[in-house]
Amino acid sequence: MSLQGKVWRYGDNIDTDVIIPARYLNSFDPKELAEHCMVDIDESFAKNVQEGDIMVGGKNFGCGSSREHAPWALDDYGFRCIIAPSFADIFYNNCFKNGLLPLRMTESQVSRIFDDVKAFVGYELIIDLPEQVVRTTQGEVIGSFEIDAFRKNNLLNGLDEIGLTLQHADDIRAYEERRFRAEPWLQASLGH
């Protein structure tokens, strides 16, 4: 799974209320959330983002509240990768739960990307998840990244927590059948 997209650059401490302002959280509709993503710091964002674009931020990306709406909004725009030197822990974990790849790269690597974005209009990167490297469109490797093997597998195979569970559907059914035979009164509690 390689991703290629235009880079959107933001600074340090981009919090979840910047990603999706709280005043828009009265909806769980991902399309509606996405319409308001980054609106307070970049009004052109909604009009210009394309599927597959890559967000690059400074330190402490995703700080603020633990709301999962922030990765939802970014995902609905089509972002599949966010690069930063550091992430807030809850935001980082929520990204993986929603199919986003949060990449930690060094401050010098992120600074280099920032400089390239300033120098080249429409600057794009390639994220190679299987090889765990970030490249320019000319093939130059900017850096490598670490990712937990379990999370990497889930992203490569499009698995979320429900998808992981459903891989064991036959085992779950077999367990339930054994349990109902051993303790038939349980079926009554489930309305069977």
Contacts in CASP RR format, 6 or more apart in sequence:
PFRMAT RR
TARGET T0000
AUTHOR 0000-0000-0000
METHOD contacts of the structure
MODEL  1
MSLQGKVWRYGDNIDTDVIIPARYLNSFDPKELAEHCMVDIDESFAKNVQ
EGDIMVGGKNFGCGSSREHAPWALDDYGFRCIIAPSFADIFYNNCFKNGL
LPLRMTESQVSRIFDDVKAFVGYELIIDLPEQVVRTTQGEVIGSFEIDAF
RKNNLLNGLDEIGLTLQHADDIRAYEERRFRAEPWLQASLGH
1 129 0 8 1.000
1 130 0 8 1.000
1 155 0 8 1.000
1 156 0 8 1.000
2 126 0 8 1.000
2 127 0 8 1.000
2 128 0 8 1.000
2 129 0 8 1.000
2 130 0 8 1.000
3 52 0 8 1.000
3 54 0 8 1.000
3 80 0 8 1.000
3 81 0 8 1.000
3 101 0 8 1.000
3 126 0 8 1.000
3 127 0 8 1.000
3 129 0 8 1.000
4 52 0 8 1.000
4 124 0 8 1.000
4 125 0 8 1.000
4 126 0 8 1.000
4 127 0 8 1.000
4 137 0 8 1.000
5 50 0 8 1.000
5 52 0 8 1.000
5 53 0 8 1.000
5 54 0 8 1.000
5 124 0 8 1.000
5 125 0 8 1.000
5 126 0 8 1.000
6 50 0 8 1.000
6 53 0 8 1.000
6 54 0 8 1.000
6 122 0 8 1.000
6 123 0 8 1.000
6 124 0 8 1.000
7 53 0 8 1.000
7 54 0 8 1.000
7 55 0 8 1.000
7 56 0 8 1.000
7 113 0 8 1.000
7 116 0 8 1.000
7 117 0 8 1.000
7 122 0 8 1.000
7 123 0 8 1.000
7 124 0 8 1.000
7 125 0 8 1.000
8 45 0 8 1.000
8 49 0 8 1.000
8 53 0 8 1.000
8 54 0 8 1.000
8 55 0 8 1.000
8 56 0 8 1.000
9 56 0 8 1.000
9 57 0 8 1.000
9 113 0 8 1.000
9 114 0 8 1.000
9 117 0 8 1.000
9 118 0 8 1.000
10 38 0 8 1.000
10 41 0 8 1.000
10 42 0 8 1.000
10 55 0 8 1.000
10 56 0 8 1.000
10 57 0 8 1.000
10 58 0 8 1.000
10 61 0 8 1.000
11 57 0 8 1.000
11 58 0 8 1.000
12 57 0 8 1.000
12 58 0 8 1.000
12 59 0 8 1.000
12 60 0 8 1.000
13 58 0 8 1.000
13 59 0 8 1.000
13 60 0 8 1.000
13 61 0 8 1.000
13 63 0 8 1.000
14 57 0 8 1.000
14 58 0 8 1.000
14 60 0 8 1.000
14 61 0 8 1.000
14 62 0 8 1.000
14 63 0 8 1.000
15 62 0 8 1.000
15 63 0 8 1.000
15 64 0 8 1.000
15 65 0 8 1.000
16 62 0 8 1.000
16 63 0 8 1.000
16 64 0 8 1.000
16 65 0 8 1.000
16 66 0 8 1.000
16 67 0 8 1.000
16 69 0 8 1.000
16 70 0 8 1.000
16 88 0 8 1.000
16 91 0 8 1.000
17 64 0 8 1.000
17 65 0 8 1.000
18 38 0 8 1.000
18 40 0 8 1.000
18 41 0 8 1.000
19 37 0 8 1.000
19 38 0 8 1.000
19 62 0 8 1.000
19 70 0 8 1.000
19 73 0 8 1.000
19 74 0 8 1.000
20 33 0 8 1.000
20 36 0 8 1.000
20 37 0 8 1.000
20 67 0 8 1.000
20 69 0 8 1.000
20 70 0 8 1.000
20 72 0 8 1.000
20 73 0 8 1.000
21 36 0 8 1.000
21 39 0 8 1.000
21 40 0 8 1.000
22 65 0 8 1.000
24 32 0 8 1.000
24 33 0 8 1.000
24 36 0 8 1.000
25 33 0 8 1.000
25 67 0 8 1.000
25 69 0 8 1.000
27 33 0 8 1.000
30 72 0 8 1.000
30 73 0 8 1.000
30 75 0 8 1.000
30 76 0 8 1.000
31 76 0 8 1.000
33 69 0 8 1.000
33 72 0 8 1.000
33 73 0 8 1.000
33 76 0 8 1.000
34 46 0 8 1.000
34 73 0 8 1.000
34 76 0 8 1.000
34 77 0 8 1.000
35 46 0 8 1.000
36 46 0 8 1.000
36 73 0 8 1.000
37 45 0 8 1.000
37 46 0 8 1.000
37 73 0 8 1.000
37 74 0 8 1.000
37 76 0 8 1.000
37 77 0 8 1.000
38 45 0 8 1.000
38 46 0 8 1.000
39 45 0 8 1.000
39 46 0 8 1.000
49 77 0 8 1.000
49 78 0 8 1.000
49 79 0 8 1.000
51 77 0 8 1.000
51 78 0 8 1.000
52 78 0 8 1.000
52 79 0 8 1.000
52 80 0 8 1.000
53 77 0 8 1.000
53 78 0 8 1.000
53 79 0 8 1.000
54 79 0 8 1.000
54 80 0 8 1.000
54 81 0 8 1.000
54 82 0 8 1.000
54 83 0 8 1.000
54 124 0 8 1.000
54 125 0 8 1.000
54 127 0 8 1.000
55 74 0 8 1.000
55 79 0 8 1.000
55 81 0 8 1.000
55 82 0 8 1.000
55 83 0 8 1.000
56 82 0 8 1.000
56 83 0 8 1.000
56 84 0 8 1.000
56 110 0 8 1.000
56 113 0 8 1.000
56 114 0 8 1.000
56 117 0 8 1.000
57 82 0 8 1.000
57 83 0 8 1.000
57 84 0 8 1.000
57 110 0 8 1.000
58 84 0 8 1.000
58 85 0 8 1.000
58 86 0 8 1.000
58 110 0 8 1.000
59 84 0 8 1.000
59 85 0 8 1.000
59 86 0 8 1.000
59 107 0 8 1.000
60 84 0 8 1.000
60 86 0 8 1.000
60 87 0 8 1.000
60 88 0 8 1.000
61 82 0 8 1.000
61 84 0 8 1.000
61 86 0 8 1.000
61 87 0 8 1.000
61 88 0 8 1.000
61 91 0 8 1.000
61 102 0 8 1.000
62 70 0 8 1.000
62 87 0 8 1.000
62 88 0 8 1.000
62 91 0 8 1.000
63 88 0 8 1.000
63 91 0 8 1.000
64 88 0 8 1.000
64 91 0 8 1.000
66 90 0 8 1.000
66 91 0 8 1.000
66 94 0 8 1.000
68 94 0 8 1.000
68 97 0 8 1.000
68 98 0 8 1.000
70 91 0 8 1.000
70 94 0 8 1.000
71 91 0 8 1.000
71 94 0 8 1.000
71 95 0 8 1.000
71 97 0 8 1.000
71 98 0 8 1.000
71 100 0 8 1.000
72 98 0 8 1.000
74 82 0 8 1.000
74 100 0 8 1.000
75 98 0 8 1.000
75 99 0 8 1.000
75 100 0 8 1.000
79 100 0 8 1.000
80 99 0 8 1.000
80 100 0 8 1.000
80 101 0 8 1.000
80 127 0 8 1.000
81 100 0 8 1.000
81 101 0 8 1.000
81 102 0 8 1.000
81 103 0 8 1.000
81 127 0 8 1.000
82 95 0 8 1.000
82 100 0 8 1.000
82 101 0 8 1.000
82 102 0 8 1.000
82 103 0 8 1.000
83 103 0 8 1.000
83 105 0 8 1.000
83 110 0 8 1.000
83 113 0 8 1.000
83 134 0 8 1.000
84 102 0 8 1.000
84 103 0 8 1.000
84 104 0 8 1.000
84 105 0 8 1.000
84 110 0 8 1.000
85 104 0 8 1.000
85 105 0 8 1.000
85 106 0 8 1.000
85 107 0 8 1.000
85 110 0 8 1.000
86 104 0 8 1.000
87 95 0 8 1.000
87 102 0 8 1.000
87 104 0 8 1.000
91 102 0 8 1.000
92 102 0 8 1.000
95 101 0 8 1.000
95 102 0 8 1.000
96 102 0 8 1.000
96 151 0 8 1.000
96 154 0 8 1.000
96 155 0 8 1.000
97 160 0 8 1.000
97 161 0 8 1.000
98 160 0 8 1.000
99 154 0 8 1.000
99 155 0 8 1.000
99 158 0 8 1.000
99 160 0 8 1.000
101 127 0 8 1.000
101 129 0 8 1.000
101 147 0 8 1.000
101 155 0 8 1.000
103 127 0 8 1.000
103 134 0 8 1.000
103 145 0 8 1.000
103 147 0 8 1.000
104 145 0 8 1.000
104 146 0 8 1.000
105 113 0 8 1.000
105 134 0 8 1.000
105 142 0 8 1.000
105 143 0 8 1.000
105 145 0 8 1.000
109 134 0 8 1.000
109 142 0 8 1.000
109 143 0 8 1.000
112 142 0 8 1.000
113 125 0 8 1.000
113 142 0 8 1.000
116 123 0 8 1.000
116 136 0 8 1.000
117 123 0 8 1.000
124 137 0 8 1.000
125 134 0 8 1.000
125 135 0 8 1.000
125 136 0 8 1.000
125 137 0 8 1.000
125 142 0 8 1.000
126 134 0 8 1.000
126 135 0 8 1.000
126 136 0 8 1.000
126 137 0 8 1.000
126 139 0 8 1.000
127 134 0 8 1.000
128 134 0 8 1.000
128 135 0 8 1.000
129 147 0 8 1.000
129 152 0 8 1.000
129 155 0 8 1.000
129 156 0 8 1.000
130 156 0 8 1.000
132 144 0 8 1.000
132 145 0 8 1.000
132 146 0 8 1.000
132 147 0 8 1.000
132 152 0 8 1.000
133 141 0 8 1.000
133 142 0 8 1.000
133 143 0 8 1.000
133 144 0 8 1.000
133 145 0 8 1.000
134 141 0 8 1.000
134 142 0 8 1.000
134 143 0 8 1.000
134 144 0 8 1.000
134 145 0 8 1.000
135 141 0 8 1.000
135 142 0 8 1.000
136 142 0 8 1.000
153 159 0 8 1.000
154 160 0 8 1.000
154 164 0 8 1.000
159 167 0 8 1.000
165 172 0 8 1.000
179 186 0 8 1.000
180 186 0 8 1.000
180 187 0 8 1.000
END
